[in-house]
Amino acid sequence: MEIRWIQAFIAVAEELHFGRAAARLQMAQSPLSQTIRKLERDLGTPLFERSTRSVSLTAAGQALLPHARVVMEEVETARRATLASVGGVYGRVGIGFSGVLNHLSLPPLTRAVRERFPDIALDLVGRVMTRDAVEQLDSGRLDVAFIGLPVDSALISTRLIALETFGVVLPTDHPLAERPSVDIVELADQDFITTPLTAGSALQESAMRACVDAGFRPHVVQEITDPYMILMLVAAGVGIALMTEGIAHVLPPGSRYVPLTGTDVTMNHGIGWSPRRGSAARDAVLAVAEEVLPTPAH
């Protein structure tokens, strides 16, 4: 029995179609059929019921499938262990991010990790606000997360990766949309769209602080978790939103970003991880992040 026979069997068993299994294995259908027959002869029993219309597992095939998967998992474990013994890094790393707010930080990190450590699998989890990120990092559900700083928690370690000033996103037909800049006090009577107060969003907390520092509390007409959907609602004319400057490059049609004056509040973007949990793969990702997302000079 050969490893490639087991690979072929698993593909046909999961696809229940020789053509799709052959395409998955990047081989022709005829050699695949011959490989399955070799395995059946070696085991002394048919593994598939074949007809002109369908393929199904026999009782023997059903019994073999879980063991075949274990065999392939052990082969992969052995391969990775061999890589580790010569300095290779492998494993899975879960990365949490909020969404469109990380469009300048997430892509360069994931590209660099995949180029330098192809045996590290990245699980990307979207719509993770800062408060949830802290909890998931501490519990081990995430390994790394993009967060807003500062974080009032001793559970995680953090590093600053970017500072952004705030602006206002307006519908293109808004009276202030053609201005080169807007003083924040001019927004006191406007309808705002924000993330929910209970969502634990650092963006929302920073935006609210800027308004309070300017002497008003914003009138919120809509709360929604997804930052890009906030931009869509602005474009639809539902209200306005305070966002950071990096968002100006990904606005939906019908909206415009205008820089704010009258406030010194900034959004501090960071990366977080748990000091109590870790792996060689997680540490490799953090090392790459330090290169491609360096801490800005104050």
N, C-alpha and C positions, 0 to 999 in steps of 0.2 A: 504494500500500500504506500502510495506516494502523497506528499503534501499537496501537490497540484491536483490530484484526484479528489482530495477532500475539499479543496477550494471550488472545484467544478461542481461537486455534489451540493454544496451549500448554496451556490448560485442558482442551480436548477430548482432546488427545494424551496427557495425563497421566491423565485419568480414564477415557478410552475409553468415555464414556457422556455423551450430551448433557444429560440431566437433571441429573446430578451436577455437570457442568461449569457449567451455568446457575446452579445453586444456589451454587457456589463464587464465581461472578462477580456474584452478586446481580442476576440478570436473568432474564427469561422464556426458555423454550427456543426459541420461534419466532424471536425476534430473533437469538439465538445462531446458529441454523441459517442464517439469512440472511447473517450476518456471515461465516461459513465459506464460503458459496457465493461471496460477493464476493471473498474472498481467492483461492479456486480459479479464478475467472474472471480475476482480475488476473494470476495465475501461469500460466494456461493449462493446468492439469492438476489432476486430483482429488487430494486429500490424504488422504481417508478412504474406506475400503470400508464401506458402510452396509448393514445388513440389519435385519430386524425384531427380531433377537435380539442383535446385536453390532455394535460399531464397531471398526475396526482401521485402522492407518496403511497407506497405500500406500507403495511405494518412494520416491515423491516426498516424502510426508509424513515418512518416516523421515530422509530427507536434509535436510529443512528444520528439523527439531526442534532439533538442537544450535545451529544458526545463529540460530534464533528466540530461544533462551535467551540467547545472547550479546547479541543486540540489546536485550533487556529489561534485562540486567545493565548495559549501557552507558547506557541511559536512566536507570536508578537511580543510577549513578555521576554522571551529569550533573546529576541533581536534587540530589544531596548536595553536589556541588561548588558548585552555585549557593547552597545554604544556607550553606556554609562561607564563601563570599565576602561574605555579609552578616552574619557573626557566628554562624551556626548551628553546632551541634556534632553530628557523626554518627560512627558506628563501632560496633564490637562490644567489649564489656568482659566478660572472664571473671572471675567472683567465686567463690572457694572458701569453703566453710563446713563445719562439722563435723556439723551436723544440728540436733537439738532444742536444743542448748546455745545456738544463735544465734536462738532464736525471738523474743527481745526486740530484736535488733539488725538482723537481715536484713530483715524486712518494712518497717520505716520507711525504710530506705535505698532499697530497690527501688521503693517507692511514690513517694518524692520524686524519684528519678532519672527515672522514667517520666513524672511530671507536668511536670518542668522541661525534660527533654531527650528528647522522644518519638522522636527519630531515633537514640538510642543503644540498641542491642540488648544485652540482658544475658544472658549464658550462665551459669547458676547450676550449680555443681558441688558436690554434697554429699559427705559422709563424707571430708572432707579434714582430716587431723590436722595439727598444727602443723609437725612435721618435713617431711611431704610438701608442705605449703604453701610452706615456704621453698624447696624444690627446684623446685617448679612456678613460683613467682614468678621465680626466677633464670633458669629456662630459657625463660620467656615463655609457658608453657602457661596460666598464670593472670596476670591483671593486678592483681587485688586479692584479699586473703584475710583472713578472720577467724581470728585466732590467739591462743594464750596467750602471755603475756609473763612474764619476759623471754625473748628469743630470743638464743641464743649464736651469732650469725652476723653477719658484716659484709656479707652478700650483699643484705640487704633493709633498708628503712627501716620503722619502726613508729611507731604512736601508740596510747596507752592510751585506751580508750573506756568501760571499766566496771570496777568492783571488786566482787566478790561474796564473801560469807563462805560457809563450808561448813556443810552439815548432813548428816544421814544419812537415806536413804530406806529405809524398813522395810515389811515386809508388815503389813497392818492387824491381823493376829492376833499380832504379835510382842509379847513382854512389855514392851518399851520404847516401843511405838507410841503409847500414850496419855500419855506424859510431855510436859511443856511444853518440855523441853530434855534433852539427854543429854551427859554428859561423855565426851569421846573415849576416855578410858582404859577406860570401861565396854564398849567394843567390841573389846577385845583378843582375846577368845575367840570372836568371831563369824566366820561364813563370808562372805567378800567376793566381789562380782562387780565386775570392772574391765575396762577396755580392756587389750589385750595390752601387755606390757612393751615389746615391740619396735615398737609402733605410732607412737611419737613423740607421744603425747597430752600436752599441757600439763595437762589436767585430772587425768590419772592421776598425773603427776609431782607435782603439788601435793597430791593426796590422800595419796600414799605419804609425802611429806615430813611431812605433819601427823601421820600414824601414828608414824613414826620419832621425831619430836620428842616424842611422848607416851610413848615407851619401848617400842613393840612394832612388829613387822612383821606386817601383816595376812595371814591365812590365805585365799588366793585359791582359790575352788572353780570359778570360771568366768571366762573371758576372752572378750569380744565387742567388736567395733569400734564398732557403732552404739550411741550413748548411750541412745536411746529403747528399744532392745531390752534394754539393761541394766535399765531401769525395769520392763519387762515381766517379766523374769526375777525381779526382786524381788517383784513382785505375785504371781508364781507360787510364791513361797516358797523359791526356790533359795538366796537369800542376801540380804545387805544391800549398799548402795552409798553411797559418799560422793559427794555432788553439791552444786552451788552453789545458793544460795537462789532464783534465778530459776526453777529447775526445779519449784518447788512448785506453780506454776499449770498445769502440763501433765502431771501424774501420771496414769498409768492407774488404773482402778479396782482396788482391792485393795492399794494402796500408800499410804504416808503419809510426808510430809517432817517431820523433827523437827530444830530448830536444834541446833548443837553448841556446847558450852562446852569449855574446857580447851585451846583452840588459837587461835593468832592468824594461822594461815595463811589467805591469801585467794587467790582465782582472779582474775588480772589479765587481762581480755579486751582484745585489741588488734586493730588493723587493720594489715596489712602490704602493701608494694608494693616493686617493684625500682626503685632509683634509676637503674639503667642502661637501663631500658626504659620506654617510656611513649608516650602519645598524647594528643591533645586530649580524646578521649572519656574515657580513664582519669583524666586530671587533673580533668575535670569531675565524675566520680564521687567522687573524693577530696574535692573542694571541697564537694559536697553532704554527704558523710559528716561533714565537720568541723562542719557546721551541725546535722545531725539526730542525730549521735552525738558530742557534744563531749567533750573530755577532762575527766573529773571532777576537782573540786578535792580535793587531798589533805587 
